[in-house]
């Protein structure tokens, strides 16, 4: 690993450091105080607490950050952030958008609050459970000014599900899973396009027609520039819309200027996606520059990562790449859940290196609430651990296990125990079980000047004055080299639909050599399965609910809104026909006063009928029915004790 030991020390270690363990003598350390002491909830004397900025990319491929070694899409601002701060090369998330956002804000594995299956659909009346005390609420309670700019995707069927009811002073952005990058509408396969962009609770059309990624960036920088530090520290959560696909009918959208920078890429979809990445990279640079222009960068903790891997293929795919990792978004594999997190703070004792410490998205909740002076991390039962000593000092992580996901609907498990990863079951019939990022990667003509581009970026120019040592172009290249993932090479193959897979994930990051049938690993396999049995016995069942046609934006002036609270909604407006005379149902009599009596009689009778009717007995589908588990025969799978389905592994 290229550590800071390759860097030249120009400064003495400060005696106030709270770091423990061995730190190389040739690492340059800033004199800092470490994280602020934890205070009880309150707003007094909070002005010295650090500002916290979290920029969350959406469906950003781990291979599409040039810091990871690809010369096809250059991301100089993102790379500069990593070089100036700390690059966490083993950062894990959930495999999908909603579960990751839930984990970030609650500090809990999605299995522990019912968020583990799929995402919240635009017409699904549920949310991140309201009894969760989320990160923004914790920071707001101790005096932070809290803002979100970008995508929420944690429910909006009721107003109480939305950001400004959940500890955020303001929200500018979309409520649902994705939008058209120019029109700010969301169109599904079952409803017409509805507008989805808000300024707090109001529909915000002022920026419609501009490019969404740039709008999110501009609005975030406006919040920074208008922030008054005397009112309290800033918590700014920026879940960017990029690089998620827009609507299904032409979801890859980029500006002409950004497209002009990636003409070397032959595949048209990959080229457009690359241009979308350029806008994301520009966003990072502009936001860091705004913090500098405001004069608050020095007292800011800045964090960047993606919510999950890129969807190279399938539904709402982008041609993003997680190469050389296996799988993609919405799968149990590393390509779905392993990414890179970049963190920067002048309070870090050690910087400018790549860390192989194991981090999980839930760890940010206790770390940031403690950093902000809140006691939420001790008040609530969570799965995240405080990783400040790992962030600041490169101390070893204390994390020994990690639930990537356990989905009892799709019936798969993805779990890591120390150096081992265990998978059984999969998603989408195994369509995403291969190495999908194996595609042509044309070099950007400017890639030969990679280090210079990074060192000339907005992010570098803003952050470099706070560097703990003088960084050279060679340092930049060495840091970049240390992010490389090296595959072990193909060994014993694995089909998780037929039996469990076991990998030594540190040595086999590309999941190529299945150890599940190797007698030498039977003890660890038994230990893992026993532990999984314990975890599964206490997990919360998925809280997915049936979708609701009343969400249809056509019922709400073609706006996606909190339909359960919308008393002006036109949903379920009755129709009444004289069906003998009007068999084609062409003349609605429901609003005709002459028919009000019969309408009332009918509705009264319907109320009586509905009071005694039996509720639908539909249940979630069961992937254990898969004929591949039963010698390719459709059979009574619940009675088939010879089945290799998931339920028989525990």
C-alpha positions as CSV (number, residue, x, y, z in Angstrom):
1,X,0.0,0.0,0.0
2,X,1.3,3.5,-0.8
3,X,1.0,5.0,2.6
4,X,2.0,8.5,3.6
5,X,5.4,6.9,4.3
6,X,6.3,7.8,0.7
7,X,5.7,11.4,1.5
8,X,8.2,13.9,2.9
9,X,7.7,15.0,6.5
10,X,8.1,18.8,7.0
11,X,6.4,19.1,10.4
12,X,6.6,17.7,13.9
13,X,3.9,15.4,15.3
14,X,1.6,17.4,17.6
15,X,1.4,16.2,21.2
16,X,-2.3,16.7,21.2
17,X,-2.9,13.9,18.8
18,X,-5.3,11.3,20.1
19,X,-4.0,8.7,17.7
20,X,-2.9,5.4,19.0
21,X,-0.8,2.6,17.4
22,X,2.2,3.0,15.3
23,X,2.3,5.9,12.8
24,X,5.4,6.1,10.5
25,X,7.8,8.8,11.6
26,X,8.0,10.2,8.1
27,X,4.2,11.0,7.9
28,X,3.5,14.7,8.0
29,X,0.8,15.5,10.6
30,X,-1.1,18.6,11.1
31,X,-1.5,19.9,14.7
32,X,-5.1,19.2,15.4
33,X,-7.4,18.5,18.3
34,X,-9.1,15.4,16.8
35,X,-12.9,15.1,17.0
36,X,-14.7,17.5,19.3
37,X,-15.8,16.3,22.7
38,X,-19.3,14.9,22.8
39,X,-21.9,17.1,24.4
40,X,-25.4,16.5,25.5
41,X,-28.1,17.7,23.1
42,X,-28.2,21.5,23.0
43,X,-27.3,24.4,20.8
44,X,-25.2,26.5,23.0
45,X,-21.4,26.9,22.2
46,X,-21.8,24.9,19.0
47,X,-20.2,27.4,16.6
48,X,-16.8,25.6,16.7
49,X,-18.3,22.2,15.7
50,X,-17.1,21.3,12.2
51,X,-19.3,21.7,9.2
52,X,-20.3,18.4,7.6
53,X,-20.8,18.0,3.9
54,X,-21.8,14.6,2.4
55,X,-21.9,14.4,-1.4
56,X,-23.5,11.1,-2.4
57,X,-23.2,10.0,-6.0
58,X,-25.9,7.9,-7.5
59,X,-25.2,4.6,-9.3
60,X,-21.6,5.7,-9.9
61,X,-19.4,2.9,-11.2
62,X,-16.3,2.2,-9.0
63,X,-14.2,1.8,-12.1
64,X,-15.4,5.2,-13.5
65,X,-13.4,7.2,-11.1
66,X,-10.0,7.7,-12.7
67,X,-8.4,7.5,-9.3
68,X,-9.1,3.8,-9.6
69,X,-6.8,3.6,-12.6
70,X,-9.0,4.0,-15.7
71,X,-7.8,6.5,-18.3
72,X,-11.2,6.5,-20.1
73,X,-13.1,8.9,-17.9
74,X,-10.9,11.5,-16.1
75,X,-12.3,12.8,-12.8
76,X,-9.6,15.3,-11.6
77,X,-11.7,16.9,-8.9
78,X,-12.8,13.6,-7.3
79,X,-9.3,12.3,-7.6
80,X,-7.9,15.5,-6.0
81,X,-10.2,15.1,-3.0
82,X,-8.9,11.5,-2.6
83,X,-5.2,12.5,-2.8
84,X,-5.6,15.4,-0.4
85,X,-7.6,13.3,2.1
86,X,-8.0,9.6,2.7
87,X,-9.1,7.0,0.1
88,X,-11.0,4.2,1.7
89,X,-10.7,1.4,-0.8
90,X,-12.9,-1.1,1.0
91,X,-16.0,1.0,1.6
92,X,-19.3,-1.0,1.4
93,X,-22.9,0.1,0.9
94,X,-26.2,-1.6,0.3
95,X,-26.8,-2.8,-3.3
96,X,-29.6,-0.4,-4.1
97,X,-30.5,3.3,-3.7
98,X,-33.2,3.3,-1.0
99,X,-31.5,0.8,1.3
100,X,-28.2,2.7,1.1
101,X,-29.8,6.0,1.9
102,X,-31.6,4.3,4.8
103,X,-28.4,2.8,6.1
104,X,-26.5,6.2,5.9
105,X,-29.1,8.2,7.7
106,X,-30.2,5.6,10.3
107,X,-26.9,3.8,11.0
108,X,-28.8,0.5,10.7
109,X,-28.5,-2.4,8.3
110,X,-31.6,-2.4,6.1
111,X,-32.5,-5.8,7.5
112,X,-33.0,-4.1,10.9
113,X,-35.6,-1.6,9.8
114,X,-37.4,-3.4,6.9
115,X,-35.7,-1.6,4.1
116,X,-33.8,-4.5,2.6
117,X,-36.0,-5.4,-0.4
118,X,-36.0,-3.4,-3.6
119,X,-36.5,0.4,-3.4
120,X,-39.4,2.7,-2.5
121,X,-41.3,2.9,-5.8
122,X,-42.8,6.2,-6.8
123,X,-46.3,4.9,-6.1
124,X,-45.5,2.9,-3.0
125,X,-47.0,4.5,0.2
126,X,-44.1,3.7,2.6
127,X,-41.0,5.5,4.0
128,X,-37.9,5.0,6.1
129,X,-39.7,4.2,9.4
130,X,-40.7,7.4,11.2
131,X,-39.5,6.1,14.5
132,X,-35.9,6.2,13.3
133,X,-33.9,9.2,14.7
134,X,-31.9,9.9,11.6
135,X,-28.6,11.7,11.1
136,X,-30.1,15.1,10.2
137,X,-32.4,15.1,13.2
138,X,-29.5,14.3,15.5
139,X,-27.4,17.2,14.1
140,X,-30.4,19.6,14.0
141,X,-31.0,18.9,17.7
142,X,-27.5,20.1,18.6
143,X,-27.8,23.3,16.6
144,X,-26.7,22.4,13.1
145,X,-28.3,24.2,10.1
146,X,-29.3,21.2,8.1
147,X,-30.0,21.1,4.4
148,X,-30.5,18.5,1.6
149,X,-30.0,19.3,-2.1
150,X,-30.8,16.5,-4.5
151,X,-32.6,13.1,-4.4
152,X,-34.5,12.0,-1.3
153,X,-35.9,8.6,-2.3
154,X,-37.0,7.6,1.3
155,X,-40.7,8.1,0.8
156,X,-43.2,10.9,0.0
157,X,-46.7,9.5,0.1
158,X,-47.3,11.7,3.2
159,X,-45.7,15.0,4.0
160,X,-44.3,13.5,7.2
161,X,-42.2,11.2,5.1
162,X,-40.4,14.1,3.4
163,X,-37.1,15.8,4.3
164,X,-38.3,19.0,6.1
165,X,-40.3,16.8,8.5
166,X,-37.2,14.7,9.2
167,X,-34.6,17.1,10.6
168,X,-33.7,19.0,7.5
169,X,-34.3,22.8,7.5
170,X,-34.6,22.9,3.7
171,X,-34.8,20.6,0.7
172,X,-34.2,21.4,-3.0
173,X,-34.5,18.5,-5.3
174,X,-36.6,15.5,-6.2
175,X,-38.5,13.2,-3.9
176,X,-38.5,10.0,-6.0
177,X,-36.0,7.6,-7.6
178,X,-35.0,9.5,-10.7
179,X,-35.9,12.4,-13.0
180,X,-35.4,13.6,-16.5
181,X,-32.3,15.7,-16.4
182,X,-33.9,18.6,-18.3
183,X,-37.6,18.5,-17.6
184,X,-37.4,17.3,-14.0
185,X,-40.2,14.9,-14.5
186,X,-40.4,11.2,-13.6
187,X,-42.2,8.9,-15.9
188,X,-42.8,5.3,-15.1
189,X,-43.9,2.4,-17.3
190,X,-47.4,2.7,-15.8
191,X,-48.0,6.4,-15.3
192,X,-47.5,9.6,-17.4
193,X,-44.7,12.0,-16.6
194,X,-45.1,13.9,-13.4
195,X,-43.0,16.9,-12.3
196,X,-40.8,16.0,-9.3
197,X,-38.6,18.9,-8.1
198,X,-39.3,20.8,-4.9
199,X,-38.2,23.9,-3.0
200,X,-39.1,22.7,0.5
201,X,-42.8,21.9,0.2
202,X,-43.4,23.9,-3.0
203,X,-43.2,22.8,-6.6
204,X,-40.0,24.4,-7.9
205,X,-40.1,25.0,-11.7
206,X,-37.7,27.9,-11.8
207,X,-34.7,25.8,-12.9
208,X,-36.6,23.4,-15.2
209,X,-34.8,23.3,-18.6
210,X,-31.4,23.5,-17.0
211,X,-29.2,20.4,-16.5
212,X,-30.2,18.7,-13.2
213,X,-26.7,17.8,-12.0
214,X,-25.6,21.4,-12.4
215,X,-28.8,22.7,-10.8
216,X,-28.1,20.6,-7.7
217,X,-24.5,21.9,-7.7
218,X,-25.6,25.5,-8.0
219,X,-28.3,25.2,-5.3
220,X,-25.8,23.5,-2.9
221,X,-23.2,26.3,-3.5
222,X,-25.9,28.9,-2.8
223,X,-26.6,27.3,0.5
224,X,-22.9,27.4,1.4
225,X,-22.5,31.0,0.4
226,X,-25.7,32.1,2.3
227,X,-24.8,30.1,5.4
228,X,-24.2,32.3,8.5
229,X,-21.7,30.5,10.8
230,X,-22.9,32.5,13.8
231,X,-26.2,30.7,13.5
232,X,-24.5,27.3,14.0
233,X,-22.5,24.8,11.9
234,X,-23.6,23.5,8.6
235,X,-24.8,20.0,7.7
236,X,-25.2,19.8,4.0
237,X,-26.3,16.5,2.4
238,X,-26.0,16.5,-1.3
239,X,-27.4,13.3,-2.8
240,X,-26.7,14.1,-6.5
241,X,-28.9,12.9,-9.2
242,X,-25.9,11.9,-11.2
243,X,-25.1,9.3,-12.5
244,X,-28.5,7.6,-12.2
245,X,-30.4,7.0,-15.4
246,X,-33.2,9.4,-16.2
247,X,-36.5,8.2,-17.5
248,X,-36.7,4.8,-19.2
249,X,-37.3,6.4,-22.6
250,X,-33.8,7.8,-23.1
251,X,-32.4,7.9,-19.6
252,X,-28.8,8.8,-20.4
253,X,-28.7,12.6,-20.8
254,X,-25.7,15.0,-20.8
255,X,-24.9,18.5,-21.8
256,X,-23.3,19.2,-25.3
257,X,-20.2,20.7,-23.6
258,X,-19.6,17.6,-21.5
259,X,-20.2,15.3,-24.5
260,X,-17.6,17.2,-26.4
261,X,-15.0,16.1,-23.8
262,X,-15.5,12.4,-24.3
263,X,-15.6,12.0,-28.1
264,X,-12.8,9.3,-27.8
265,X,-15.4,6.8,-26.4
266,X,-17.0,4.8,-29.2
267,X,-20.0,3.3,-27.5
268,X,-22.7,6.0,-27.6
269,X,-24.3,5.0,-24.3
270,X,-20.9,4.7,-22.6
271,X,-20.0,8.1,-24.1
272,X,-23.1,9.8,-22.7
273,X,-22.6,8.2,-19.3
274,X,-19.0,9.5,-19.3
275,X,-20.3,13.0,-20.0
276,X,-22.7,12.6,-17.0
277,X,-19.7,11.6,-14.9
278,X,-17.9,14.8,-16.0
279,X,-20.8,16.8,-14.6
280,X,-20.5,14.9,-11.3
281,X,-16.8,15.6,-11.1
282,X,-17.5,19.3,-11.8
283,X,-20.0,19.3,-8.9
284,X,-17.3,18.1,-6.5
285,X,-14.9,20.8,-7.6
286,X,-17.5,23.6,-7.4
287,X,-18.8,22.7,-4.0
288,X,-15.3,22.4,-2.5
289,X,-14.4,25.8,-4.1
290,X,-17.5,27.3,-2.6
291,X,-16.5,26.2,0.9
292,X,-13.1,27.9,0.3
293,X,-14.8,31.1,-1.1
294,X,-17.0,31.2,2.0
295,X,-14.0,30.8,4.3
296,X,-15.3,27.7,6.0
297,X,-13.4,24.9,4.3
298,X,-10.8,24.6,7.1
299,X,-13.5,23.7,9.6
300,X,-15.4,21.3,7.3
301,X,-15.5,17.5,7.1
302,X,-16.1,16.5,3.5
303,X,-17.2,13.0,2.4
304,X,-17.9,11.6,-1.1
305,X,-19.0,8.1,-2.1
306,X,-21.6,6.4,-4.3
307,X,-24.8,4.7,-2.9
308,X,-24.0,1.5,-4.8
309,X,-22.3,0.2,-7.9
310,X,-23.3,1.0,-11.5
311,X,-26.0,-0.8,-13.4
312,X,-24.0,-1.9,-16.4
313,X,-27.0,-3.8,-17.8
314,X,-30.7,-4.4,-17.2
315,X,-33.3,-2.1,-15.9
316,X,-32.3,1.6,-16.0
317,X,-28.8,0.7,-17.0
318,X,-26.2,3.3,-17.7
319,X,-23.2,1.4,-19.1
320,X,-21.3,2.3,-15.9
321,X,-18.5,0.0,-14.9
322,X,-17.5,-1.7,-11.7
323,X,-14.6,-3.5,-13.4
324,X,-12.9,-5.8,-12.4
325,X,-15.4,-6.6,-9.7
326,X,-18.1,-9.2,-10.2
327,X,-21.8,-8.2,-10.6
328,X,-23.4,-4.8,-10.5
329,X,-26.1,-2.8,-8.7
330,X,-28.9,-4.9,-7.3
331,X,-26.8,-8.1,-6.9
332,X,-25.0,-9.8,-4.0
333,X,-21.6,-9.3,-5.6
334,X,-18.8,-6.9,-4.9
335,X,-19.7,-4.8,-8.0
336,X,-22.9,-3.9,-6.2
337,X,-21.6,-3.0,-2.7
338,X,-17.9,-2.3,-2.8
339,X,-16.9,1.2,-3.7
340,X,-14.5,4.0,-2.7
341,X,-15.1,6.6,-0.1
342,X,-13.1,9.8,0.0
343,X,-12.9,11.8,3.2
344,X,-11.2,15.0,4.0
345,X,-10.7,17.1,7.2
346,X,-7.9,19.1,8.6
347,X,-8.6,17.2,11.8
348,X,-7.2,14.0,10.3
349,X,-3.9,13.2,11.8
350,X,-2.8,11.2,8.8
351,X,-3.7,12.0,5.2
352,X,-2.7,11.4,1.5
353,X,-2.9,7.7,1.4
354,X,-5.1,4.7,0.5
355,X,-6.7,2.7,3.4
356,X,-7.7,-0.9,3.1
357,X,-9.6,-0.8,6.4
358,X,-13.1,-2.2,6.2
359,X,-15.8,0.5,6.4
360,X,-19.6,0.2,6.0
361,X,-22.1,2.9,5.1
362,X,-23.7,2.5,8.6
363,X,-20.5,3.6,10.2
364,X,-21.0,7.2,9.1
365,X,-24.0,7.7,11.4
366,X,-22.2,7.2,14.8
367,X,-19.0,8.9,13.5
368,X,-20.7,12.0,12.2
369,X,-23.2,12.3,15.1
370,X,-20.3,12.1,17.5
371,X,-18.3,14.5,15.5
372,X,-21.2,17.0,15.6
373,X,-21.6,16.7,19.3
374,X,-24.7,14.6,19.4
375,X,-25.3,11.5,21.7
376,X,-27.5,9.8,19.1
377,X,-24.9,7.2,18.5
378,X,-25.2,6.0,22.1
379,X,-28.9,6.7,22.5
380,X,-30.0,4.4,19.6
381,X,-29.4,0.8,18.8
382,X,-27.5,0.8,15.6
383,X,-25.2,-1.4,13.4
384,X,-22.6,1.3,12.6
385,X,-19.4,1.7,14.6
386,X,-17.5,4.9,15.4
387,X,-14.6,4.9,12.9
388,X,-13.0,8.3,13.8
389,X,-9.7,6.6,14.9
390,X,-9.6,4.8,11.5
391,X,-10.4,8.0,9.6
392,X,-8.0,10.3,11.5
393,X,-5.1,8.0,12.5
394,X,-5.3,5.0,10.1
395,X,-5.9,2.8,13.2
396,X,-7.3,-0.7,12.3
397,X,-11.0,-0.9,11.9
398,X,-12.8,-2.8,14.7
399,X,-15.4,-4.1,12.3
400,X,-15.4,-7.9,12.0
401,X,-18.6,-8.6,10.1
402,X,-20.8,-6.9,7.6
403,X,-24.3,-7.7,6.3
404,X,-24.3,-6.6,2.6
405,X,-27.9,-7.7,2.5
406,X,-30.3,-10.5,3.4
407,X,-33.4,-10.4,1.3
408,X,-36.2,-12.9,2.2
409,X,-38.2,-11.9,-0.9
410,X,-35.6,-12.4,-3.5
411,X,-34.1,-15.0,-1.2
412,X,-30.4,-14.2,-1.2
413,X,-27.7,-13.6,1.4
414,X,-24.5,-11.5,1.0
415,X,-22.4,-11.4,4.2
416,X,-18.8,-10.8,5.1
417,X,-17.2,-12.3,8.2
418,X,-13.6,-11.1,8.7
419,X,-11.8,-12.0,5.5
420,X,-14.5,-14.3,4.2
421,X,-17.5,-13.5,2.1
422,X,-20.6,-15.8,1.9
423,X,-23.3,-15.7,-0.8
424,X,-26.3,-17.9,-1.3
425,X,-29.1,-17.0,-3.7
426,X,-29.0,-14.2,-6.2
427,X,-31.1,-11.6,-8.0
428,X,-32.7,-11.4,-11.5
429,X,-32.2,-15.1,-12.1
430,X,-28.4,-14.7,-12.1
431,X,-28.3,-12.2,-14.9
432,X,-25.9,-10.0,-13.0
433,X,-23.6,-12.8,-11.7
434,X,-20.8,-12.3,-14.1
435,X,-18.0,-9.7,-14.6
436,X,-20.1,-7.2,-16.5
437,X,-17.5,-4.4,-16.7
438,X,-15.3,-6.3,-19.2
439,X,-15.6,-3.8,-22.1
440,X,-13.4,-1.6,-24.2
441,X,-11.8,1.3,-22.4
442,X,-10.4,3.9,-24.8
443,X,-7.8,6.3,-23.2
444,X,-8.7,9.9,-22.9
445,X,-6.1,11.9,-25.0
446,X,-5.3,13.9,-21.9
447,X,-4.6,10.9,-19.7
448,X,-0.9,11.2,-20.3
449,X,-1.1,14.4,-18.2
450,X,-3.2,12.8,-15.5
451,X,-1.3,14.1,-12.5
452,X,-1.1,17.6,-13.8
453,X,-4.9,17.6,-14.5
454,X,-5.6,16.5,-10.9
455,X,-3.2,19.2,-9.5
456,X,-4.8,21.9,-11.6
457,X,-8.4,21.1,-10.6
458,X,-10.6,23.3,-8.5
459,X,-10.7,20.8,-5.7
460,X,-6.9,20.5,-5.6
461,X,-6.4,24.3,-5.6
462,X,-8.8,24.6,-2.7
463,X,-7.5,21.7,-0.6
464,X,-3.8,21.9,-1.3
465,X,-3.1,24.9,1.1
466,X,-4.1,22.6,3.9
467,X,-2.0,19.6,2.8
468,X,0.1,18.1,5.6
469,X,3.1,17.8,3.2
470,X,4.2,19.0,-0.2
471,X,2.6,16.6,-2.7
472,X,4.3,16.0,-6.1
473,X,3.0,14.5,-9.3
474,X,4.8,11.3,-8.4
475,X,2.9,11.2,-5.1
476,X,-0.4,11.5,-7.1
477,X,0.6,8.6,-9.4
478,X,1.7,6.5,-6.4
479,X,-1.6,7.1,-4.6
480,X,-3.5,6.2,-7.7
481,X,-1.5,3.0,-8.1
482,X,-2.5,1.9,-4.6
483,X,-6.2,1.9,-5.4
484,X,-5.8,-0.9,-8.0
485,X,-7.8,-4.1,-7.4
486,X,-5.9,-7.2,-8.6
487,X,-7.9,-10.3,-9.4
488,X,-6.6,-13.7,-8.2
489,X,-7.5,-15.6,-11.3
490,X,-10.3,-18.1,-12.0
491,X,-10.5,-21.0,-9.7
492,X,-13.5,-23.1,-8.6
493,X,-16.7,-21.6,-10.1
494,X,-19.7,-20.7,-8.1
495,X,-23.4,-20.8,-8.8
496,X,-25.3,-19.3,-5.8
497,X,-28.6,-20.6,-7.1
498,X,-27.4,-24.2,-6.6
499,X,-25.4,-23.8,-3.3
500,X,-23.5,-21.4,-1.2
501,X,-20.4,-19.6,-2.3
502,X,-17.5,-18.8,0.0
503,X,-14.6,-16.5,-0.9
504,X,-11.5,-15.2,0.9
505,X,-12.5,-11.7,-0.2
506,X,-9.2,-9.9,0.7
507,X,-7.2,-12.3,-1.5
508,X,-10.0,-12.9,-4.0
509,X,-11.7,-9.5,-4.5
510,X,-13.1,-10.5,-7.9
511,X,-14.9,-13.5,-6.4
512,X,-13.4,-16.1,-8.7
513,X,-12.5,-19.0,-6.4
514,X,-15.4,-20.7,-4.5
515,X,-14.2,-22.4,-1.3
516,X,-17.6,-23.6,-0.1
517,X,-16.9,-27.2,-1.0
518,X,-13.3,-27.3,0.2
519,X,-13.0,-29.4,3.4
520,X,-10.3,-27.0,4.7
521,X,-13.0,-24.3,5.0
522,X,-15.8,-26.3,6.4
523,X,-15.3,-25.0,9.9
524,X,-15.5,-21.3,8.8
525,X,-18.5,-22.1,6.6
526,X,-20.3,-23.6,9.6
527,X,-19.4,-20.7,11.7
528,X,-20.8,-18.2,9.2
529,X,-24.0,-20.2,8.7
530,X,-24.5,-20.3,12.4
531,X,-24.0,-16.6,12.7
532,X,-26.4,-16.0,9.8
533,X,-29.0,-18.1,11.5
534,X,-28.7,-15.8,14.5
535,X,-28.9,-12.6,12.5
536,X,-31.9,-13.8,10.5
537,X,-33.8,-14.8,13.6
538,X,-34.0,-11.2,14.7
539,X,-34.1,-9.3,11.5
540,X,-37.2,-7.2,10.6
541,X,-39.3,-8.4,7.7
542,X,-39.4,-6.1,4.6
543,X,-41.9,-3.3,5.0
544,X,-42.8,-3.2,1.3
545,X,-46.5,-2.5,0.6
546,X,-48.7,-2.7,-2.4
547,X,-48.4,0.2,-4.8
548,X,-51.3,2.7,-4.9
549,X,-52.8,3.9,-8.1
550,X,-53.8,7.1,-6.3
551,X,-50.2,8.3,-6.6
552,X,-50.8,8.7,-10.4
553,X,-49.5,12.2,-11.1
554,X,-52.4,12.6,-13.6
555,X,-54.6,12.9,-10.5
556,X,-52.5,15.7,-9.1
557,X,-52.0,18.2,-12.0
558,X,-49.2,16.0,-13.3
559,X,-47.1,16.5,-10.2
560,X,-45.7,13.8,-8.0
561,X,-46.9,14.7,-4.5
562,X,-47.8,13.4,-1.1
563,X,-51.0,11.8,-2.4
564,X,-52.2,10.4,0.9
565,X,-52.5,14.0,2.2
566,X,-53.8,15.6,-1.0
567,X,-57.5,16.4,-0.2
568,X,-57.8,18.0,-3.6
569,X,-56.9,14.8,-5.3
570,X,-59.0,13.6,-8.2
571,X,-58.2,10.0,-7.4
572,X,-61.0,7.5,-7.3
573,X,-63.5,10.0,-8.8
574,X,-66.5,7.8,-9.5
575,X,-68.1,7.3,-12.8
576,X,-71.8,6.4,-13.3
577,X,-73.3,5.0,-16.5
578,X,-76.8,3.8,-17.6
579,X,-75.2,0.7,-18.9
580,X,-78.2,-0.6,-20.8
581,X,-78.5,2.6,-22.8
582,X,-74.8,3.3,-22.8
583,X,-73.0,-0.1,-23.2
584,X,-69.8,1.6,-24.3
585,X,-69.5,3.6,-21.1
586,X,-69.2,7.0,-22.9
587,X,-71.4,9.3,-20.8
588,X,-70.6,9.8,-17.2
589,X,-73.6,10.7,-15.1
590,X,-71.9,10.9,-11.7
591,X,-72.0,14.8,-11.6
592,X,-75.5,15.1,-12.9
593,X,-77.9,16.1,-10.0
594,X,-80.7,14.1,-11.5
595,X,-78.7,10.9,-10.6
596,X,-77.4,11.9,-7.1
597,X,-80.0,9.7,-5.3
598,X,-79.1,6.6,-7.2
599,X,-75.4,7.4,-6.8
600,X,-75.9,7.7,-3.0
601,X,-77.8,4.4,-2.9
602,X,-75.1,2.6,-4.8
603,X,-72.3,4.0,-2.6
604,X,-74.2,3.0,0.5
605,X,-74.6,-0.5,-0.8
606,X,-70.9,-0.7,-1.7
607,X,-70.0,0.3,1.8
608,X,-72.0,-2.6,3.1
609,X,-70.4,-5.0,0.6
610,X,-66.9,-3.8,1.4
611,X,-67.3,-4.1,5.1
612,X,-67.6,-7.9,4.8
613,X,-65.3,-8.7,1.9
614,X,-62.2,-10.8,2.4
615,X,-58.8,-9.0,1.8
616,X,-56.7,-10.2,-1.1
617,X,-54.5,-13.1,-0.1
618,X,-51.7,-12.3,-2.5
619,X,-48.2,-12.9,-1.0
620,X,-44.7,-12.1,-2.1
621,X,-43.4,-14.3,-4.8
622,X,-40.8,-17.0,-3.7
623,X,-37.7,-17.5,-5.7
624,X,-37.4,-21.0,-4.1
625,X,-40.0,-22.0,-6.8
626,X,-37.2,-21.6,-9.4
627,X,-37.3,-24.9,-11.4
628,X,-33.5,-24.8,-11.5
629,X,-33.6,-25.8,-7.8
630,X,-35.8,-28.9,-8.6
631,X,-34.1,-30.5,-11.6
632,X,-35.8,-28.0,-13.9
633,X,-39.3,-29.2,-12.9
634,X,-42.1,-27.0,-11.7
635,X,-43.1,-28.7,-8.5
636,X,-44.6,-28.2,-4.9
637,X,-41.4,-26.5,-3.8
638,X,-42.5,-25.9,-0.2
639,X,-42.7,-29.6,0.3
640,X,-39.5,-30.4,-1.6
641,X,-37.0,-31.3,1.1
642,X,-34.4,-32.1,-1.5
643,X,-34.5,-28.5,-2.8
644,X,-31.3,-26.5,-2.8
645,X,-33.4,-23.3,-2.2
646,X,-32.2,-20.8,0.4
647,X,-34.4,-21.9,3.2
648,X,-32.6,-25.3,3.4
649,X,-29.2,-23.8,4.0
650,X,-30.0,-22.7,7.5
